[in-house]
Amino acid sequence: MIRATVPAGDVLTRADVAAVEARIRPYLRCTPVASLDRADFGLSPGPLTLKLEQLQYSGSFKARGAFANMLLRDVPAAGVAAASGGNHGAAVAYAAGVLGVPARIFVPEVSSAAKISRIRGYGADLVVEGATYSDALAISERWVTASGAMPVPAFDQAETVLGAGTLGLELMRQAPGVTTVLAAVGGGGLLSGVATACDDGIRVVGVEPEGAPTMTEALAAGRPVDAATGSVAVDSLAPRRVGELTFSVVRARVGSVLLVGDEAIRQAQQALWETLRVVAEPGGCAALAALLSGRYEPGPDEHVAVVVSGANTTAVSFAG
């Protein structure tokens, strides 16, 4: 069994990710990739792969970590509890429903109507309270203490990180020529998981909103610190601070973390629809925004993969 906490990023290995994948594989979709040329988006020609993880159960990559926690840890009779901007809560609610586990989900008032509806649809108890994810987390922690439920952290938990890492293993099999992977950063679970899973020699780059620079400020400070929690992607990429575990993995294994503005995220969301008729939420488009806006400029022969991480949104007016 994977340990619930680990002291440093170099403790998690690709073999750990593979072991978790074997355990959770029956409960997941192998999400597809789209093989394109960057010229399709008006960029200089070059190979581009999109990992369409918004097609995962519950609408985001978060289902991977949710199942990993519930299958690899001892779940008490009181069930599980999770705080979330929305996607993690939906994933925990979905996994709990599949596995027959009681679940209570705590989300802040900024969570989108689409995410709240999805959580309710999966049958979990839902508490909508607090202005930010951090507020919802504090409320959930009080519930865990009172109820004895098992907390399922959104990012700073070994099982959560390793579950997210299974996306990276899939991607390596589906697109073996990839040299660079771009993935969004909220609390760092996706980015640290992908960085742990990727083959040696593959550059992993994180992308986060300018209005929620949590990993950028942590790297500058040398430790997790509080950061702003704004941005159009506030319901998925704006915790107050990254986790100790995810920070240690990112610092050890990620090439760089880039910032993108809200307008670039919106433009990437629209470009994804116009080019591929694929709908994704703003946070799910942050990594693509770095490429389309020029914040990340690949070489002509560089094979870039971009993770489209979630699609729990109703903000698709451009899709009419």
Backbone bond lengths (Angstrom), bond angles and torsions (degrees), N, CA, C in turn:
res aa  C-N    CA-C-N  psi(-1)  N-CA   C-N-CA  omega(-1)  CA-C   N-CA-C  phi
1 M - - - 1.470 - - 1.526 109.41 -
2 I 1.338 117.52 138.39 1.452 122.24 176.80 1.521 109.37 -68.45
3 R 1.306 116.31 137.61 1.458 119.69 178.25 1.520 110.77 -66.98
4 A 1.317 116.44 147.78 1.459 121.13 -177.02 1.517 112.04 -69.64
5 T 1.305 118.71 -31.33 1.464 121.59 178.28 1.515 108.74 -135.23
6 V 1.305 115.74 150.07 1.460 121.27 177.78 1.515 108.35 -133.96
7 P 1.337 118.39 150.16 1.458 119.94 -172.89 1.509 115.07 -81.45
8 A 1.329 119.70 -23.23 1.450 119.64 -174.79 1.514 110.26 -154.29
9 G 1.349 115.18 158.90 1.447 120.21 -176.48 1.500 114.16 -61.93
10 D 1.328 117.99 -30.78 1.461 118.44 -175.65 1.524 112.50 -76.46
11 V 1.343 117.84 -1.25 1.460 120.54 176.76 1.531 110.68 -78.38
12 L 1.333 118.09 -34.70 1.453 121.95 178.69 1.525 109.60 -76.40
13 T 1.325 115.77 136.11 1.458 119.84 -175.80 1.525 111.07 -129.22
14 R 1.334 115.23 166.53 1.454 121.02 175.55 1.527 110.17 -61.97
15 A 1.329 117.11 -34.52 1.464 120.00 177.50 1.526 110.93 -63.65
16 D 1.331 117.78 -36.02 1.462 120.64 175.62 1.526 110.74 -62.85
17 V 1.324 116.33 -43.25 1.459 120.33 178.36 1.524 110.11 -60.93
18 A 1.329 116.63 -44.34 1.467 120.44 179.97 1.526 111.41 -61.78
19 A 1.335 117.64 -39.11 1.467 120.88 178.63 1.520 111.06 -65.26
20 V 1.330 116.51 -40.35 1.458 120.14 177.45 1.522 110.31 -66.78
21 E 1.314 117.09 -39.98 1.462 119.67 179.78 1.527 111.07 -59.63
22 A 1.307 116.98 -41.91 1.462 120.06 179.93 1.527 111.33 -60.85
23 R 1.313 115.84 -33.08 1.472 119.95 -177.73 1.527 112.14 -78.54
24 I 1.328 117.67 -38.39 1.463 119.83 -173.36 1.530 113.67 -97.77
25 R 1.328 117.60 -9.18 1.459 120.86 -175.04 1.531 114.10 -52.76
26 P 1.339 120.64 -40.32 1.470 118.94 -178.44 1.528 113.79 -62.89
27 Y 1.331 117.30 -15.61 1.458 120.78 -174.54 1.526 113.14 -103.67
28 L 1.319 118.08 2.13 1.462 121.97 -173.30 1.516 112.18 -120.57
29 R 1.324 115.82 158.71 1.448 121.92 164.62 1.533 109.24 -87.72
30 C 1.305 115.94 143.56 1.454 120.29 165.15 1.522 105.58 -85.47
31 T 1.315 116.34 101.11 1.462 119.49 -173.62 1.528 110.46 -73.28
32 P 1.323 117.10 147.93 1.464 119.87 -174.44 1.522 112.78 -79.02
33 V 1.317 114.54 168.01 1.457 121.67 170.18 1.523 108.10 -117.65
34 A 1.325 115.33 152.33 1.462 122.15 172.49 1.519 107.93 -110.92
35 S 1.306 116.81 122.98 1.465 122.59 179.90 1.526 108.80 -96.75
36 L 1.323 116.28 116.97 1.459 122.55 -172.88 1.518 110.41 -129.74
37 D 1.317 114.21 -179.45 1.456 121.73 165.15 1.521 106.96 -113.39
38 R 1.318 116.77 143.34 1.462 118.88 -178.97 1.523 111.42 -60.91
39 A 1.326 117.13 -22.43 1.462 120.90 176.62 1.521 111.69 -62.17
40 D 1.328 118.02 -23.23 1.462 121.04 177.03 1.519 111.45 -59.47
41 F 1.328 116.74 -27.35 1.468 122.30 178.51 1.528 111.91 -102.68
42 G 1.328 117.03 15.29 1.463 120.45 178.63 1.508 114.79 80.25
43 L 1.329 117.71 15.24 1.464 122.20 179.10 1.525 109.46 -97.66
44 S 1.332 115.82 172.58 1.455 120.04 173.74 1.519 108.96 -61.18
45 P 1.340 117.33 142.67 1.469 119.93 -175.75 1.525 112.79 -57.41
46 G 1.323 115.06 149.28 1.453 122.33 177.92 1.517 109.26 163.32
47 P 1.317 117.79 155.70 1.464 120.37 -175.99 1.523 112.74 -69.23
48 L 1.323 115.51 140.11 1.465 122.54 -179.77 1.515 108.66 -141.31
49 T 1.326 116.23 131.26 1.463 122.45 175.12 1.519 109.01 -120.40
50 L 1.308 116.91 130.54 1.459 121.98 174.26 1.518 108.91 -106.41
51 K 1.319 116.75 123.67 1.462 121.75 174.60 1.519 107.61 -89.90
52 L 1.328 117.00 109.87 1.455 122.75 -169.94 1.527 111.22 -88.50
53 E 1.314 114.44 69.01 1.461 120.61 -174.86 1.519 112.54 -77.95
54 Q 1.319 116.96 -9.45 1.464 118.77 174.71 1.521 111.47 -66.03
55 L 1.341 116.87 -11.23 1.465 121.35 177.23 1.530 112.68 -88.41
56 Q 1.328 116.63 3.19 1.460 121.39 178.27 1.527 109.95 -69.66
57 Y 1.348 116.48 155.92 1.460 119.85 172.32 1.521 110.11 -50.36
58 S 1.310 116.67 139.51 1.465 126.60 -178.10 1.515 112.50 74.15
59 G 1.333 118.80 0.57 1.458 121.17 172.42 1.506 116.71 87.46
60 S 1.337 118.26 10.14 1.463 119.80 177.36 1.528 110.13 -162.80
61 F 1.318 115.40 171.74 1.464 121.74 178.83 1.518 112.56 -64.11
62 K 1.311 117.66 -15.31 1.465 121.56 -172.67 1.530 113.67 -61.54
63 A 1.337 117.25 -21.80 1.467 118.93 178.95 1.521 111.31 -59.61
64 R 1.317 117.51 -30.00 1.464 121.38 -178.39 1.531 110.97 -63.16
65 G 1.307 116.75 -48.97 1.456 120.03 179.54 1.520 112.63 -70.25
66 A 1.327 116.64 -33.46 1.467 119.65 179.40 1.520 110.69 -62.93
67 F 1.332 117.14 -47.69 1.459 119.45 179.06 1.529 111.10 -66.49
68 A 1.331 117.71 -37.78 1.461 120.02 179.55 1.523 110.89 -59.86
69 N 1.328 117.14 -43.17 1.461 119.88 179.37 1.518 111.67 -63.46
70 M 1.309 117.58 -44.45 1.466 120.04 -173.79 1.519 113.38 -77.97
71 L 1.324 116.96 -23.45 1.461 120.05 179.51 1.524 113.30 -93.56
72 L 1.329 117.88 -19.09 1.464 120.70 -175.60 1.521 113.41 -109.93
73 R 1.321 117.33 -8.07 1.457 121.27 178.76 1.527 109.02 -117.73
74 D 1.334 115.75 160.50 1.462 121.14 179.52 1.528 109.47 -82.24
75 V 1.315 117.00 109.92 1.458 121.86 -177.94 1.533 109.27 -87.48
76 P 1.336 118.84 123.30 1.470 120.83 -179.10 1.526 111.30 -75.15
77 A 1.302 115.48 170.58 1.461 120.69 179.41 1.522 111.81 -60.99
78 A 1.348 116.13 -28.32 1.466 120.19 179.39 1.525 112.35 -70.23
79 G 1.318 117.09 -11.50 1.453 119.93 177.60 1.510 113.58 87.26
80 V 1.319 115.88 -149.77 1.464 121.41 -173.82 1.518 109.96 -125.99
81 A 1.328 113.90 159.37 1.460 121.34 175.80 1.517 108.28 -137.24
82 A 1.325 116.26 146.42 1.462 119.93 -179.82 1.514 109.89 -147.52
83 A 1.325 115.39 140.68 1.458 122.33 170.23 1.521 107.48 -103.66
84 S 1.331 115.67 143.86 1.460 118.14 -170.52 1.511 110.71 -161.74
85 G 1.347 115.45 151.53 1.447 119.64 166.40 1.513 111.08 -73.53
86 G 1.328 116.61 -16.66 1.450 120.99 177.30 1.519 113.52 151.46
87 N 1.335 118.10 -51.74 1.463 120.34 -176.12 1.522 112.86 -66.29
88 H 1.317 117.20 -44.51 1.460 120.33 178.71 1.526 109.99 -64.02
89 G 1.326 116.27 -40.98 1.451 119.61 178.77 1.515 111.98 -61.98
90 A 1.329 116.40 -42.41 1.463 120.14 177.68 1.521 110.69 -62.88
91 A 1.331 116.53 -40.50 1.462 120.49 -179.22 1.526 111.29 -66.21
92 V 1.331 117.06 -43.93 1.465 120.13 179.07 1.524 109.94 -65.30
93 A 1.322 116.55 -41.38 1.462 119.51 178.00 1.524 110.70 -61.71
94 Y 1.327 117.00 -42.40 1.467 120.47 179.96 1.527 110.73 -64.76
95 A 1.344 116.47 -49.62 1.462 120.16 -178.27 1.526 110.93 -62.39
96 A 1.318 116.51 -40.56 1.470 120.04 179.06 1.524 110.56 -62.16
97 G 1.336 116.71 -40.15 1.452 119.63 178.40 1.523 112.42 -64.05
98 V 1.324 116.56 -41.36 1.462 120.90 179.25 1.518 111.25 -64.28
99 L 1.345 115.75 -40.27 1.460 120.88 -174.73 1.523 113.27 -92.02
100 G 1.320 118.17 -2.56 1.457 120.99 178.56 1.513 113.40 72.45
101 V 1.328 116.90 37.74 1.457 122.55 -177.52 1.526 109.49 -110.46
102 P 1.345 119.97 133.15 1.465 120.37 174.26 1.527 110.41 -63.20
103 A 1.330 116.52 141.78 1.465 120.03 -178.79 1.519 110.46 -141.71
104 R 1.320 115.11 139.73 1.462 121.12 171.03 1.531 107.29 -125.01
105 I 1.336 116.35 127.89 1.453 122.55 -174.28 1.527 109.21 -115.16
106 F 1.326 115.96 135.31 1.462 122.50 -179.04 1.531 108.32 -116.44
107 V 1.323 116.91 121.98 1.461 120.72 179.16 1.528 108.91 -129.33
108 P 1.328 117.69 151.15 1.463 120.43 177.27 1.518 111.64 -79.08
109 E 1.306 115.30 169.08 1.457 120.75 -177.17 1.523 112.77 -67.80
110 V 1.349 118.86 -16.35 1.467 121.26 178.60 1.523 112.36 -81.67
111 S 1.313 118.65 -5.81 1.455 120.34 178.73 1.526 110.09 -60.61
112 S 1.328 115.73 143.10 1.458 119.99 -176.52 1.524 110.79 -72.14
113 A 1.326 114.72 155.60 1.456 120.26 178.16 1.522 111.20 -60.90
114 A 1.335 116.37 -34.20 1.465 119.88 179.71 1.517 111.28 -63.30
115 K 1.335 116.65 -41.69 1.459 120.11 -178.08 1.525 111.25 -72.42
116 I 1.319 116.90 -39.99 1.462 120.38 177.47 1.525 110.22 -62.42
117 S 1.327 116.52 -43.09 1.457 120.48 179.29 1.518 111.34 -62.94
118 R 1.318 116.77 -39.87 1.463 119.70 -178.60 1.533 110.62 -66.70
119 I 1.328 117.98 -42.13 1.464 121.03 178.79 1.528 109.97 -60.68
120 R 1.317 115.92 -47.22 1.477 119.59 179.54 1.526 110.39 -61.52
121 G 1.324 116.55 -38.74 1.445 120.51 -178.94 1.519 113.40 -63.70
122 Y 1.325 117.19 -27.47 1.458 120.43 179.04 1.523 112.61 -83.48
123 G 1.335 118.09 -4.17 1.459 121.16 171.18 1.515 115.93 91.59
124 A 1.325 118.92 6.58 1.461 120.70 178.95 1.528 110.43 -78.57
125 D 1.327 116.20 154.29 1.457 120.26 168.39 1.523 108.02 -68.04
126 L 1.308 117.42 134.69 1.461 121.20 -175.31 1.517 110.62 -124.00
127 V 1.341 115.28 131.45 1.458 122.19 174.94 1.520 107.35 -120.01
128 V 1.326 117.19 118.45 1.466 122.37 177.23 1.522 107.10 -105.88
129 E 1.321 116.13 105.79 1.470 120.13 -174.03 1.523 109.58 -159.26
130 G 1.325 115.89 142.95 1.456 121.25 177.97 1.519 111.83 98.41
131 A 1.334 115.32 151.82 1.459 120.21 -176.97 1.517 112.99 -80.91
132 T 1.336 117.26 -28.56 1.461 121.07 -175.52 1.523 110.44 -134.84
133 Y 1.340 115.14 171.09 1.464 120.15 174.84 1.526 110.77 -55.58
134 S 1.328 117.29 -42.31 1.466 120.15 -178.22 1.521 111.36 -61.45
135 D 1.330 117.26 -36.55 1.462 120.30 176.19 1.526 110.75 -64.69
136 A 1.323 116.29 -44.69 1.463 120.16 178.93 1.525 110.95 -62.83
137 L 1.334 116.19 -36.92 1.463 120.39 178.51 1.523 110.95 -63.12
138 A 1.333 117.02 -43.81 1.470 119.84 179.19 1.529 111.32 -62.19
139 I 1.314 116.91 -39.39 1.464 120.65 178.87 1.531 110.32 -66.44
140 S 1.325 115.88 -40.57 1.472 119.26 179.75 1.517 111.36 -65.99
141 E 1.320 116.99 -35.74 1.463 120.50 179.91 1.522 110.94 -64.99
142 R 1.321 116.80 -36.34 1.465 119.52 176.62 1.529 110.17 -66.65
143 W 1.321 116.81 -38.12 1.465 120.27 177.93 1.530 110.67 -65.39
144 V 1.307 117.69 -42.24 1.460 121.47 179.14 1.522 110.55 -59.18
145 T 1.326 116.25 -44.48 1.467 120.45 179.07 1.523 111.48 -61.39
146 A 1.320 116.14 -41.48 1.466 119.83 -176.52 1.523 112.83 -76.62
147 S 1.330 117.77 -33.34 1.462 121.13 -170.72 1.519 114.66 -99.38
148 G 1.339 117.23 -24.82 1.451 120.28 -173.75 1.517 113.81 82.61
149 A 1.337 117.16 9.74 1.462 120.79 177.76 1.528 110.19 -68.65
150 M 1.320 116.53 156.38 1.464 121.89 178.43 1.525 109.81 -86.95
151 P 1.318 118.59 121.57 1.461 119.10 177.00 1.528 110.77 -72.25
152 V 1.316 116.07 140.69 1.463 121.80 174.94 1.523 106.70 -115.89
153 P 1.333 117.16 94.70 1.467 119.97 -175.84 1.525 112.44 -63.53
154 A 1.318 115.28 144.93 1.456 121.18 -177.99 1.523 112.49 -70.47
155 F 1.347 117.19 -26.48 1.460 117.80 -179.17 1.512 113.90 -149.72
156 D 1.306 120.62 -38.07 1.460 120.66 -169.99 1.524 112.00 -91.52
157 Q 1.304 115.81 64.50 1.459 123.42 -179.65 1.520 107.16 -151.62
158 A 1.322 117.15 136.29 1.461 119.85 -175.99 1.518 111.92 -56.11
159 E 1.332 117.18 -45.02 1.461 119.84 -179.13 1.521 111.69 -63.33
160 T 1.323 116.72 -37.33 1.462 120.35 178.45 1.522 110.63 -63.84
161 V 1.316 116.56 -45.96 1.464 121.24 -179.88 1.529 110.93 -64.45
162 L 1.319 116.66 -46.41 1.460 120.01 -177.62 1.527 111.17 -67.94
163 G 1.333 116.96 -35.04 1.457 119.20 174.63 1.520 111.00 -62.03
164 A 1.330 116.72 -46.22 1.465 119.91 176.75 1.520 111.29 -60.54
165 G 1.330 115.97 -33.62 1.459 120.39 -179.98 1.510 113.89 -63.21
166 T 1.335 117.61 -23.01 1.460 119.07 179.23 1.524 111.38 -63.18
167 L 1.321 117.49 -26.08 1.463 121.05 172.96 1.525 110.14 -60.30
168 G 1.339 116.39 -42.00 1.451 120.41 178.94 1.516 112.90 -63.29
169 L 1.329 117.10 -40.50 1.465 119.79 177.57 1.526 111.02 -62.75
170 E 1.318 116.70 -43.12 1.461 120.41 176.96 1.520 110.92 -58.35
171 L 1.322 115.13 -46.87 1.457 120.28 -177.91 1.522 111.59 -60.80
172 M 1.324 117.44 -41.56 1.460 120.35 179.96 1.528 111.04 -62.20
173 R 1.326 116.61 -36.28 1.471 119.70 178.04 1.531 111.61 -72.51
174 Q 1.322 116.27 -37.36 1.453 120.47 -175.27 1.521 113.01 -78.32
175 A 1.319 117.02 -30.32 1.466 121.55 -176.48 1.533 108.82 -137.24
176 P 1.328 117.44 72.69 1.474 120.38 -173.58 1.516 114.73 -65.18
177 G 1.339 118.60 -14.14 1.460 119.91 179.48 1.515 114.78 -87.91
178 V 1.332 117.45 -0.58 1.469 120.59 -177.14 1.519 111.12 -61.53
179 T 1.329 116.13 137.29 1.469 121.66 177.19 1.519 113.02 -113.26
180 T 1.352 117.05 -20.04 1.462 121.72 -178.28 1.518 109.14 -141.24
181 V 1.329 116.73 137.31 1.465 121.56 176.36 1.524 108.69 -122.17
182 L 1.326 116.17 128.25 1.459 122.49 174.57 1.523 108.68 -105.57
183 A 1.333 116.78 129.21 1.464 121.73 -179.67 1.519 109.55 -140.70
184 A 1.323 115.89 146.11 1.459 121.12 -178.53 1.522 111.29 -72.25
185 V 1.330 115.11 158.48 1.464 122.61 177.65 1.516 109.75 -124.34
186 G 1.326 116.55 125.43 1.451 122.66 165.44 1.521 105.96 -115.21
187 G 1.332 115.58 -90.97 1.457 119.68 172.02 1.517 113.18 -85.82
188 G 1.323 116.68 -12.51 1.461 121.13 176.14 1.509 115.47 104.46
189 G 1.334 119.03 2.39 1.456 120.17 -177.71 1.512 113.18 -64.68
190 L 1.333 117.36 -47.15 1.461 121.13 179.17 1.518 111.01 -63.26
191 L 1.312 116.58 -49.81 1.463 120.51 -176.42 1.517 111.42 -62.42
192 S 1.320 118.11 -45.80 1.461 120.31 -178.81 1.525 110.93 -68.82
193 G 1.339 117.66 -34.95 1.457 119.86 177.03 1.511 112.10 -65.66
194 V 1.324 117.05 -46.53 1.463 120.95 179.23 1.525 110.58 -63.47
195 A 1.336 116.75 -41.25 1.461 119.66 179.36 1.522 111.75 -63.70
196 T 1.318 117.69 -35.16 1.463 121.11 177.38 1.528 110.96 -68.82
197 A 1.325 116.89 -35.45 1.460 120.88 -174.07 1.518 114.35 -83.27
198 C 1.319 117.20 -27.28 1.463 119.92 -171.47 1.524 112.13 -69.06
199 D 1.316 114.68 148.71 1.454 121.22 178.42 1.523 110.88 -62.67
200 D 1.319 115.88 152.95 1.455 120.63 175.19 1.526 109.61 -58.15
201 G 1.307 116.64 140.18 1.458 120.82 179.14 1.512 113.62 94.53
202 I 1.330 118.31 -11.63 1.460 121.26 176.73 1.525 108.87 -88.36
203 R 1.313 115.92 127.60 1.456 121.53 179.04 1.525 108.88 -82.31
204 V 1.319 116.88 128.14 1.467 122.29 177.73 1.524 108.12 -112.47
205 V 1.320 116.10 127.57 1.463 122.38 -175.71 1.526 108.78 -123.23
206 G 1.313 116.57 131.68 1.452 121.65 176.99 1.517 111.33 -95.27
207 V 1.319 116.44 151.52 1.464 122.32 178.82 1.515 108.69 -135.55
208 E 1.318 116.36 129.35 1.456 119.92 177.39 1.525 110.31 -138.44
209 P 1.338 117.31 159.18 1.467 120.24 -177.99 1.524 112.07 -68.98
210 E 1.320 115.87 146.89 1.464 120.08 174.92 1.522 111.49 -58.82
211 G 1.325 116.81 -31.69 1.456 120.32 -179.14 1.511 114.85 -79.98
212 A 1.330 117.31 -5.10 1.472 121.99 179.67 1.526 109.18 -143.39
213 P 1.339 117.21 65.70 1.470 121.44 -172.56 1.526 113.17 -85.19
214 T 1.320 117.39 52.91 1.460 120.31 -170.65 1.528 113.03 -66.04
215 M 1.329 117.96 -44.99 1.467 119.53 179.99 1.517 111.06 -74.51
216 T 1.326 116.85 -36.49 1.466 120.06 177.89 1.521 110.74 -59.62
217 E 1.323 117.23 -45.83 1.460 120.23 -178.99 1.524 111.51 -71.26
218 A 1.325 117.22 -33.17 1.465 119.66 176.40 1.527 110.73 -64.88
219 L 1.315 116.81 -43.68 1.465 119.90 179.76 1.528 110.63 -64.70
220 A 1.316 116.73 -38.09 1.464 120.14 178.49 1.521 111.30 -66.22
221 A 1.341 116.63 -36.51 1.465 121.10 -177.71 1.526 112.60 -85.32
222 G 1.325 117.42 -16.12 1.451 121.03 -176.42 1.513 114.04 81.25
223 R 1.340 116.82 11.21 1.466 122.18 -179.67 1.522 108.03 -168.85
224 P 1.334 117.92 159.48 1.464 118.90 175.62 1.519 111.73 -61.52
225 V 1.317 116.25 133.18 1.464 122.45 178.40 1.517 108.53 -137.88
226 D 1.325 116.48 160.71 1.454 120.57 176.70 1.521 109.97 -67.23
227 A 1.343 115.39 142.44 1.452 121.47 179.42 1.521 108.72 -137.65
228 A 1.317 115.67 172.15 1.456 121.34 177.39 1.525 110.04 -63.97
229 T 1.332 116.50 156.79 1.463 120.64 -177.41 1.522 110.85 -130.11
230 G 1.335 116.59 43.21 1.452 120.35 177.95 1.517 111.15 -93.38
231 S 1.324 117.73 -163.92 1.458 125.35 173.03 1.512 111.99 106.57
232 V 1.324 114.06 153.59 1.460 121.52 174.31 1.528 110.99 -63.47
233 A 1.333 116.57 -19.40 1.465 121.95 179.28 1.524 111.78 -100.59
234 V 1.336 117.08 29.42 1.454 121.54 -173.80 1.526 112.42 -60.84
235 D 1.337 117.81 -28.21 1.464 119.39 -176.66 1.521 113.44 -84.71
236 S 1.350 117.68 2.80 1.464 118.63 176.75 1.520 114.10 -140.27
237 L 1.331 118.55 -23.65 1.466 119.89 -174.97 1.516 112.82 -127.14
238 A 1.311 118.92 34.90 1.455 119.26 -175.46 1.526 114.02 -140.83
239 P 1.338 118.90 57.84 1.467 118.81 168.57 1.532 108.53 -72.96
240 R 1.296 116.68 162.39 1.464 118.47 -179.58 1.519 111.79 -68.61
241 R 1.341 116.13 -33.25 1.467 119.31 176.70 1.516 109.42 -153.27
242 V 1.328 115.47 155.93 1.462 120.63 177.48 1.524 109.08 -78.36
243 G 1.326 115.96 169.30 1.451 120.34 -179.09 1.515 113.18 -85.18
244 E 1.322 115.97 160.39 1.463 121.01 177.01 1.532 110.95 -63.36
245 L 1.325 116.76 -43.65 1.453 120.44 179.78 1.516 111.53 -66.09
246 T 1.329 116.54 -50.59 1.460 118.86 -177.60 1.531 111.12 -64.06
247 F 1.311 116.86 -36.48 1.460 119.62 177.19 1.524 111.05 -61.60
248 S 1.334 116.91 -44.03 1.462 119.45 -177.58 1.526 111.47 -64.84
249 V 1.336 117.01 -37.53 1.463 119.70 178.46 1.523 110.51 -68.73
250 V 1.316 117.13 -45.81 1.462 120.72 -178.78 1.522 110.80 -62.61
251 R 1.322 116.60 -43.87 1.465 118.88 -179.40 1.530 111.17 -61.83
252 A 1.335 116.85 -34.33 1.457 120.40 -176.90 1.527 113.26 -83.40
253 R 1.341 117.85 -29.40 1.463 118.96 -165.68 1.516 116.48 -126.04
254 V 1.310 118.48 -9.91 1.461 120.48 -175.20 1.524 109.87 -100.28
255 G 1.348 115.34 134.66 1.460 119.95 -176.53 1.506 113.65 -65.48
256 S 1.327 117.94 -44.21 1.457 122.12 -179.33 1.516 109.10 -165.68
257 V 1.328 115.71 163.44 1.461 122.46 174.35 1.520 107.34 -125.93
258 L 1.331 116.44 125.94 1.453 123.03 -175.86 1.522 110.46 -109.22
259 L 1.330 115.80 155.95 1.457 121.99 177.66 1.528 109.76 -111.11
260 V 1.325 116.23 139.94 1.463 121.70 176.11 1.520 109.30 -129.98
261 G 1.331 115.83 146.98 1.450 121.15 179.94 1.512 112.79 -82.19
262 D 1.322 115.99 164.75 1.457 120.77 -178.87 1.522 111.97 -61.54
263 E 1.323 117.52 -37.75 1.453 119.37 -179.03 1.529 110.92 -65.29
264 A 1.320 116.58 -38.52 1.466 119.90 177.05 1.528 110.93 -63.97
265 I 1.342 116.63 -37.43 1.471 120.20 178.00 1.520 110.03 -65.70
266 R 1.318 117.54 -44.37 1.461 120.42 179.06 1.530 110.95 -62.78
267 Q 1.321 116.40 -41.46 1.464 119.72 179.65 1.527 111.27 -65.16
268 A 1.322 116.90 -37.23 1.466 119.82 177.36 1.521 110.56 -66.84
269 Q 1.314 116.48 -39.25 1.467 120.94 177.73 1.524 110.14 -60.12
270 Q 1.320 116.54 -43.96 1.452 120.00 -179.83 1.529 111.13 -70.91
271 A 1.347 116.74 -40.13 1.466 119.93 179.80 1.527 111.43 -62.62
272 L 1.318 116.72 -36.47 1.459 120.22 178.55 1.527 110.05 -63.50
273 W 1.323 115.36 -40.02 1.457 118.75 177.45 1.530 111.44 -68.91
274 E 1.318 117.16 -48.32 1.457 120.65 -175.92 1.528 112.10 -64.29
275 T 1.327 117.00 -34.72 1.458 120.63 -175.24 1.518 112.96 -85.95
276 L 1.337 116.69 -40.55 1.472 120.62 -172.83 1.522 114.19 -122.58
277 R 1.349 117.14 -3.96 1.453 120.91 -172.14 1.531 110.71 55.32
278 V 1.327 114.90 42.80 1.460 122.76 175.81 1.521 107.94 -111.52
279 V 1.322 116.71 128.28 1.463 122.75 177.78 1.524 109.39 -98.05
280 A 1.318 117.01 131.84 1.462 122.11 174.68 1.519 108.72 -141.15
281 E 1.309 116.05 154.61 1.462 120.38 177.15 1.529 109.57 -75.78
282 P 1.344 118.40 165.34 1.461 119.81 -178.44 1.524 113.44 -54.60
283 G 1.346 117.88 -47.66 1.460 119.73 179.52 1.514 112.56 -61.01
284 G 1.331 116.60 -32.18 1.447 120.69 179.13 1.513 113.61 -71.04
285 C 1.344 116.41 -14.86 1.464 122.06 -178.61 1.522 113.50 -103.88
286 A 1.320 118.23 -0.68 1.462 120.29 -174.47 1.522 112.17 -60.52
287 A 1.332 117.15 -42.83 1.462 119.48 -178.94 1.525 110.93 -65.03
288 L 1.331 116.66 -41.04 1.464 119.67 177.16 1.520 110.70 -64.11
289 A 1.322 117.35 -34.41 1.460 121.37 179.19 1.521 111.88 -59.88
290 A 1.327 117.01 -35.99 1.462 119.57 178.97 1.521 111.20 -63.31
291 L 1.324 116.35 -37.69 1.466 120.38 179.61 1.523 110.94 -73.76
292 L 1.322 117.49 -48.79 1.461 120.37 -174.86 1.519 112.71 -69.35
293 S 1.333 117.96 -29.87 1.465 121.18 -179.19 1.522 113.19 -85.10
294 G 1.328 117.55 -7.97 1.459 120.72 -178.19 1.512 114.39 87.07
295 R 1.335 117.63 3.52 1.467 118.83 176.25 1.526 110.12 -64.53
296 Y 1.325 116.40 -33.07 1.461 120.04 170.16 1.520 107.70 -115.73
297 E 1.337 116.00 123.43 1.456 121.67 -178.21 1.527 109.59 -116.06
298 P 1.316 117.91 102.91 1.469 120.90 -179.02 1.527 111.53 -76.66
299 G 1.316 115.37 156.75 1.444 120.70 172.31 1.518 110.07 -72.73
300 P 1.341 117.66 164.07 1.474 120.86 -175.22 1.519 114.36 -60.89
301 D 1.321 117.80 -30.48 1.462 121.06 -178.87 1.527 112.79 -102.30
302 E 1.300 116.63 4.60 1.464 120.80 -179.13 1.517 109.60 -75.72
303 H 1.338 116.25 130.52 1.456 121.07 178.81 1.533 107.65 -98.31
304 V 1.314 115.83 106.63 1.458 121.93 -174.85 1.525 109.87 -97.65
305 A 1.320 115.76 133.81 1.458 122.26 170.54 1.526 108.52 -112.35
306 V 1.316 116.23 137.15 1.460 122.62 179.39 1.522 108.64 -121.91
307 V 1.325 116.55 129.78 1.462 121.23 177.27 1.523 109.12 -87.50
308 V 1.323 116.65 118.52 1.464 122.51 170.62 1.526 105.12 -93.69
309 S 1.328 115.94 104.30 1.464 119.34 -158.45 1.516 116.29 -93.17
310 G 1.341 119.34 -16.06 1.455 118.19 -178.31 1.516 112.52 -166.94
311 A 1.328 116.54 159.39 1.468 121.09 -178.27 1.514 112.59 -143.63
312 N 1.321 118.32 30.96 1.452 120.81 178.67 1.521 109.33 -86.33
313 T 1.317 115.79 84.14 1.458 121.11 -175.22 1.515 109.72 -153.12
314 T 1.319 115.03 154.22 1.466 120.67 167.08 1.517 109.84 -113.73
315 A 1.336 116.55 4.82 1.475 121.84 -176.68 1.515 110.41 -83.35
316 V 1.331 116.94 68.61 1.461 121.33 -176.53 1.524 109.49 -131.18
317 S 1.336 116.67 44.52 1.459 119.92 -178.71 1.513 111.77 -62.14
318 F 1.349 116.53 -27.76 1.460 119.84 178.57 1.525 111.97 -69.84
319 A 1.335 117.09 -11.61 1.459 120.72 -175.59 1.534 112.60 -87.92
320 G 1.330 117.52 11.64 1.445 119.32 -178.91 1.523 113.48 -75.75
